[in-house]
Amino acid sequence: MTSAGTTRICAGGLLVRGGQILLARRSGDRKFYPGVWDIIGGHCEGGEAPADALVRELEEEIGVKAHVFEEIAVLEEPQPAETRRRQVSRVRRDILGRR
C-alpha cells in the first residue's frame, strides 16, 4: 500500500504498427479513469524496474513479449493520496505469444 506523499511507478507500452496505435479500454469499475482507452501497462510490483514491469504487463495482458523498446516519456500525475509516475516506452520489437 502507499501513503500520502509516496510515488507509485507505472510502465506503459506504446505499440505501433502500420501507423496505428494499440490501445486497451480500462475496466468500468476502475477508481481512476474508468472506461477510457489507454496504453497497455500497469504498476511496478515491489522493487521491480519499469522496464521489467512493462515486459511482464504486456505478456500478462495481451500475450506480447517485448524485446526491444525505448523510453519516450515520463509523466507525473499528482493524486490526493500519492503521485503516479508513468514511464511510457515505444515497443520496437515484440513477439506475439499464444495463450
Secondary structure, 3 states (H helix, E strand, C coil): CCCCCEEEEEEEEEEEECCEEECEECCCCCCCCCCCEECEEEECCCCCCHHHHHHHHHHHHHCEEEEEEEEEEEEEEECCCEEEEEEEEEEEEEEECCC
